[in-house]
Amino acid sequence: MASARDHASLTEQVEELLAVDGPLPIVAAGEPVLRRRAEPFDGQLDDALLARFVEALRVTMHAAPGVGLAAPQVGVALRIAVVEDPAPVPEEVRLARGRVPQPFRVLVNPSYEPVGGGRAAFFEGCLSVPGWQAVVARPAEVRLTGLDENGRAVDEVFTGWPARIVQHETDHLDGTLYLDRAELRSLSSNRAMAERWTQATPEQAAESLGFELPR
């Protein structure tokens, strides 16, 4: 349970962030806040401030643009994240990656566990590691539990690309970056991605760059 002093400190931090209009600044790899386990949310922000903070995360995610954003990525060490994916991708990519539209949602104190033993490997990027992507093998299906912004219980199974998104954002809340799970031989600049690795799956990249994909 956070102390009253901790609550006041977080309130001041968030109010200061929200004092400036527009998207919030996203912190990059190397900032300690990205490597610490975030505090469980237990009312550190009152309802009105939480709503404003969630909206700011949404604005920032859209502006980046991205499909998810965790509070530590804007320097706030609370277990809160937002996700949304319009999934504007070709049919071939949709089928290969299981990428389907996801509505905007808020994840509070989320955790996940694999469902079954299937794994899928695809290129993945991060707003806090700009300019690079790498292949990450993750469980293809996970059960996510936690709360929404109104304190209602969340208990849902995600598959395909939505499962990847919620894992990536929940990992942020544990101080884990996608690079910690990546096949580092696959690390590619955004330019290389655009010029070489636009395929729906990373098999060609694996063969050319010399790494193995899970079977």
C-alpha positions in Angstrom: 0.0 0.0 0.0 1.4 3.3 -1.0 1.8 6.0 1.7 0.1 9.4 1.6 3.4 10.9 0.8 3.9 8.6 -2.2 0.4 9.5 -3.4 1.1 13.2 -3.1 4.4 12.8 -5.0 2.8 10.9 -7.9 -0.1 13.4 -8.0 2.3 16.3 -8.3 4.3 14.5 -11.0 1.3 13.7 -13.1 -0.2 17.2 -12.7 3.1 18.7 -13.8 3.1 16.5 -16.9 -0.4 17.5 -17.7 0.2 21.2 -17.3 1.5 21.3 -20.9 -1.0 20.8 -23.7 -0.4 18.1 -26.3 1.3 14.7 -26.3 3.5 13.8 -23.4 7.3 13.3 -23.9 8.2 9.6 -24.3 11.3 8.6 -22.4 13.9 6.5 -24.2 15.9 3.4 -23.2 18.5 4.3 -20.6 16.0 6.0 -18.3 15.9 4.1 -15.0 12.0 4.4 -14.9 11.9 1.9 -17.8 13.9 -0.6 -15.8 12.0 -0.6 -12.5 8.9 -2.6 -11.7 6.0 0.0 -11.6 3.9 0.4 -8.5 0.5 -1.2 -8.4 -2.2 1.4 -8.8 -4.2 1.7 -5.6 -5.7 5.2 -5.9 -2.6 7.3 -6.0 -4.4 9.5 -8.5 -8.0 10.6 -7.8 -10.7 9.7 -10.4 -10.5 13.1 -12.2 -6.7 13.1 -12.5 -6.6 9.4 -13.5 -9.1 10.2 -16.3 -7.0 13.1 -17.5 -3.8 11.0 -17.4 -5.4 8.2 -19.3 -6.6 10.6 -22.0 -3.1 12.1 -22.2 -1.7 8.6 -22.7 -4.2 8.0 -25.5 -3.3 11.3 -27.2 0.4 10.5 -26.9 0.0 6.9 -28.2 -1.9 8.2 -31.3 0.6 11.0 -31.9 3.6 8.7 -31.8 2.0 6.7 -33.5 1.8 3.4 -31.6 -0.6 0.7 -30.6 0.2 0.8 -26.9 1.8 3.0 -24.3 2.7 2.3 -20.7 2.9 4.9 -17.9 6.6 4.3 -17.3 7.2 5.4 -21.0 6.2 8.9 -20.0 8.1 8.7 -16.7 5.3 7.6 -14.4 6.0 4.5 -12.4 2.5 3.2 -12.1 1.0 -0.1 -13.5 -1.2 1.6 -16.1 -1.1 1.1 -19.8 -3.3 1.9 -22.8 -3.7 -0.1 -26.0 -5.6 0.4 -29.3 -4.9 -1.0 -32.8 -6.9 0.0 -35.9 -4.9 -2.7 -37.7 -4.7 -1.0 -41.1 -2.7 -3.8 -42.7 -3.0 -5.9 -45.9 -5.0 -9.1 -45.8 -1.8 -11.2 -46.1 -0.4 -9.6 -43.0 -3.6 -9.9 -41.1 -3.8 -13.6 -41.7 -0.1 -14.3 -41.0 0.1 -12.3 -37.8 -3.5 -12.6 -36.5 -3.7 -8.8 -36.5 -7.2 -7.6 -36.0 -8.6 -4.3 -34.8 -8.5 -3.7 -31.1 -10.6 -1.0 -29.4 -9.1 1.5 -27.0 -8.8 0.1 -23.6 -7.0 0.8 -20.3 -5.1 -1.8 -18.4 -4.6 -1.3 -14.7 -2.4 -3.7 -12.7 -2.3 -6.2 -15.6 -0.6 -9.5 -15.6 -0.6 -12.3 -18.2 0.1 -16.0 -18.4 0.5 -18.2 -21.5 -2.4 -20.3 -22.7 -1.1 -23.5 -24.3 2.4 -23.9 -25.6 2.3 -22.1 -29.0 4.8 -19.4 -29.8 4.9 -16.9 -32.6 7.9 -14.8 -33.7 7.6 -11.5 -35.5 9.4 -8.2 -35.8 8.5 -5.8 -33.0 9.4 -2.2 -32.1 9.0 0.2 -29.2 8.3 3.9 -28.9 11.0 4.0 -26.2 13.6 2.4 -28.5 13.0 4.5 -31.6 14.5 3.6 -35.0 14.9 -0.1 -34.5 13.0 -3.4 -34.6 13.8 -7.0 -33.8 12.2 -10.4 -33.9 10.6 -11.5 -30.6 9.2 -14.9 -30.0 6.2 -14.7 -27.6 3.3 -16.9 -26.5 0.7 -16.9 -29.3 -2.1 -16.8 -26.8 -2.3 -15.4 -23.3 -4.8 -14.8 -20.5 -4.7 -11.2 -19.2 -6.1 -10.3 -15.8 -6.2 -7.0 -14.1 -8.6 -4.0 -13.9 -9.9 -1.3 -16.2 -9.8 2.4 -15.4 -13.1 2.1 -13.5 -11.9 -0.7 -11.2 -13.8 -3.4 -13.1 -12.1 -6.8 -13.3 -10.5 -7.8 -16.6 -10.0 -11.5 -17.4 -9.7 -12.1 -21.1 -7.8 -14.3 -23.5 -5.9 -12.7 -26.3 -4.5 -14.3 -29.4 -2.4 -13.3 -32.3 -1.2 -9.7 -32.6 -3.4 -8.5 -29.7 -1.7 -11.0 -27.5 1.7 -9.5 -28.5 0.5 -6.0 -27.7 -0.7 -6.7 -24.2 2.4 -8.7 -23.4 4.6 -5.9 -24.7 2.8 -3.2 -22.6 2.6 -5.4 -19.5 6.3 -6.1 -19.8 7.0 -2.4 -19.6 5.3 -2.4 -16.2 7.8 -5.0 -15.0 10.8 -3.1 -16.2 11.3 -5.3 -19.3 11.9 -4.0 -22.8 11.2 -6.0 -25.9 14.9 -6.2 -26.6 15.3 -8.3 -23.5 13.3 -11.0 -25.3 14.5 -10.4 -28.8 16.7 -12.4 -31.1 19.5 -9.8 -31.3 20.8 -11.0 -34.6 17.5 -9.8 -36.1 18.0 -6.2 -34.9 17.2 -4.0 -37.9 17.0 -0.2 -38.4 13.7 1.2 -39.6 15.3 1.8 -42.9 16.4 -1.8 -43.3 12.9 -2.9 -42.3 11.4 -0.7 -45.1 13.9 -1.8 -47.7 14.3 -5.5 -46.8 11.9 -7.0 -44.3 8.4 -6.0 -45.3 7.3 -9.6 -45.6 4.4 -10.8 -43.5 6.6 -13.2 -41.6 10.3 -13.1 -40.7 11.5 -16.3 -42.3 13.5 -14.5 -45.0 15.1 -12.3 -42.4 16.0 -15.3 -40.3 17.7 -17.0 -43.2 19.6 -13.9 -44.3 20.6 -12.6 -40.8 21.4 -16.1 -39.3 18.9 -16.7 -36.5 16.4 -19.4 -35.8 12.7 -19.1 -35.4 10.7 -21.2 -32.9 9.1 -24.3 -34.3 
